[in-house]
Every structure is written in structure tokens, then in C-alpha cells.
């Protein structure tokens, strides 16, 4: 069965949501509730904020379930330049966040190409290692 993918477009930005990848970190709807509200349908309101704020919030998605594309070529070129920088952040009691474009080889030798944000497991309980699946919340991981 094909994975579900939803797209929400406004002007020059399209937000892409892959619900099967979501680890329910709540970052999207707690930090930009004018756009992301899981109690509403559709749960993404593209009129709730400007494109810059939407793009910035989507870029913080730890699982990559949310991503975006800029619909104009010029904007795509700017995004590609921004992707050249990679940074790492350790979230308190949560995953290791890597921002940027990555190629990850897992323990079985499978390659995973990742864009924008990738959450790596630090608690050891993830069923999708090396990636975070939100298990740190279930087990009460503290660090």
C-alpha cells in the first residue's frame, strides 16, 4: 500500500505532510497554532501565517513528516543554498537533531537520503533506529 502524502499550497509555498513519518513531537502546532491545528480539518491552514513563518516552522519538524517546497524557481535556488549548511542540536530529553541535507547508511547497509531536518534516537528505544520514532516520550528518557 502506498504511503499517504498530503500537500497544502498557498502562493509560493507548498507544505508536504507524510503522516506515517510523524513522531507527534507537537512542535508544529504548539509553536505555530495559527497554521497547524490537529483539531481542525484540514489541520494545516496556509492562511494562518506568511510564507516565511510557515517555512521556518516546517523546517523545525524533527521527523521530516513536514517539509516544504517553494513554488518559484528563484525561491528554490535560495533554499538549495541554505541546505549547504549542516548543524546539530541536542534536544533536552529528546533526539539529536541534524539540520541540513544528509545521506545516512543504517546498520543493514541501507542508504537514506534526508533533507531539512533529521531526528536521531538518543534513548535507544526507537524501533526505527538510527532515527527517532518518539519512543523517548513513552519511556521517560531524561538527559
C-alpha positions as CSV (number, residue, x, y, z in Angstrom):
1,X,0.0,0.0,0.0
2,X,1.3,3.4,-0.9
3,X,2.1,5.9,1.9
4,X,-0.2,8.8,2.3
5,X,1.1,12.3,1.4
6,X,-0.9,15.5,1.7
7,X,0.0,18.8,0.1
8,X,-1.2,22.3,1.2
9,X,-0.4,25.2,-1.2
10,X,-0.6,29.0,-0.9
11,X,1.2,31.4,-3.2
12,X,4.8,30.4,-3.5
13,X,4.9,27.7,-0.8
14,X,3.6,24.1,-0.7
15,X,3.7,22.2,2.6
16,X,4.0,18.5,2.3
17,X,2.8,16.2,5.1
18,X,3.7,12.5,5.4
19,X,1.7,11.3,8.4
20,X,3.4,7.9,8.6
21,X,6.7,9.7,9.4
22,X,5.2,11.9,12.2
23,X,6.5,11.2,15.7
24,X,4.0,13.6,17.3
25,X,6.6,16.0,18.8
26,X,3.9,18.7,18.8
27,X,6.4,21.3,17.7
28,X,4.4,22.4,14.7
29,X,1.1,23.1,16.4
30,X,2.4,24.3,19.7
31,X,4.7,26.9,18.1
32,X,2.5,28.0,15.1
33,X,-1.1,27.1,16.0
34,X,-2.4,29.7,13.6
35,X,-1.3,27.3,10.8
36,X,-1.2,23.8,12.4
37,X,-4.2,22.7,14.4
38,X,-4.8,18.9,14.7
39,X,-8.4,19.5,15.9
40,X,-9.4,21.1,12.6
41,X,-9.9,19.7,9.1
42,X,-7.8,20.4,7.2
43,X,-5.3,20.6,10.0
44,X,-3.0,22.9,8.0
45,X,-4.3,26.4,7.5
46,X,-2.0,28.0,4.9
47,X,-3.6,31.4,5.5
48,X,-2.6,31.5,9.2
49,X,0.8,33.0,8.7
50,X,3.1,34.3,6.0
51,X,5.2,32.0,3.9
52,X,8.4,32.9,5.8
53,X,7.0,31.8,9.1
54,X,5.4,28.7,7.7
55,X,8.7,27.6,6.1
56,X,10.7,28.3,9.3
57,X,8.2,26.2,11.4
58,X,8.1,23.3,8.9
59,X,12.0,23.3,8.9
60,X,11.8,22.5,12.7
61,X,9.9,19.3,12.2
62,X,12.1,16.7,13.9
63,X,10.8,13.7,11.9
64,X,10.7,15.2,8.4
65,X,7.0,14.4,8.3
66,X,6.5,18.0,7.3
67,X,8.5,19.5,4.5
68,X,8.0,22.3,2.1
69,X,8.9,23.4,-1.4
70,X,9.0,26.9,-2.8
71,X,6.9,27.1,-6.0
72,X,9.1,29.6,-7.7
73,X,12.5,28.7,-9.2
74,X,14.2,31.7,-7.5
75,X,13.0,30.6,-4.1
76,X,14.1,27.0,-4.8
77,X,17.6,28.3,-5.5
78,X,17.7,30.2,-2.2
79,X,16.5,27.1,-0.4
80,X,19.2,24.9,-2.0
81,X,21.9,27.4,-0.9
82,X,20.6,27.2,2.7
83,X,20.7,23.4,2.6
84,X,24.5,23.5,2.2
85,X,24.9,24.3,5.9
86,X,24.5,21.5,8.3
87,X,24.0,22.0,12.0
88,X,23.4,19.7,15.0
89,X,21.3,20.3,18.1
90,X,20.8,18.0,21.1
91,X,17.2,18.3,22.4
92,X,16.7,18.1,26.2
93,X,15.2,14.6,26.9
94,X,14.8,14.0,23.2
95,X,16.6,13.2,19.9
96,X,19.7,14.5,18.3
97,X,18.5,16.9,15.6
98,X,20.6,17.4,12.4
99,X,19.5,20.2,10.1
100,X,20.7,20.0,6.5
101,X,21.0,17.6,3.7
102,X,22.2,14.1,4.7
103,X,22.9,10.6,3.4
104,X,22.6,8.1,6.2
105,X,23.7,4.4,6.0
106,X,21.9,2.3,8.6
107,X,23.2,-0.9,10.3
108,X,21.8,-3.1,7.5
109,X,23.7,-1.0,4.9
110,X,20.5,0.7,3.6
111,X,21.0,4.3,2.5
112,X,18.5,7.0,3.5
113,X,18.7,10.5,1.9
114,X,17.3,13.1,4.3
115,X,16.6,16.8,3.7
116,X,16.0,19.7,6.1
117,X,15.6,18.0,9.5
118,X,16.5,14.5,10.7
119,X,15.9,13.3,14.3
120,X,18.3,10.6,15.5
121,X,17.5,8.4,18.5
122,X,19.4,9.1,21.7
123,X,17.3,7.0,24.1
124,X,18.0,3.6,22.5
125,X,14.3,2.6,22.4
126,X,13.4,3.6,18.8
127,X,12.0,0.9,16.6
128,X,13.4,2.8,13.5
129,X,17.0,3.2,14.6
130,X,19.0,5.2,13.9
131,X,16.1,7.6,13.6
132,X,13.8,8.8,16.4
133,X,10.3,7.4,16.5
134,X,9.2,9.3,19.6
135,X,9.9,6.4,22.0
136,X,11.8,8.7,24.3
137,X,8.5,10.2,25.4
138,X,7.0,6.7,26.2
139,X,10.0,5.5,28.2
140,X,10.5,8.9,30.0
141,X,14.0,9.4,28.7
142,X,15.9,12.1,30.6
143,X,19.2,13.6,29.5
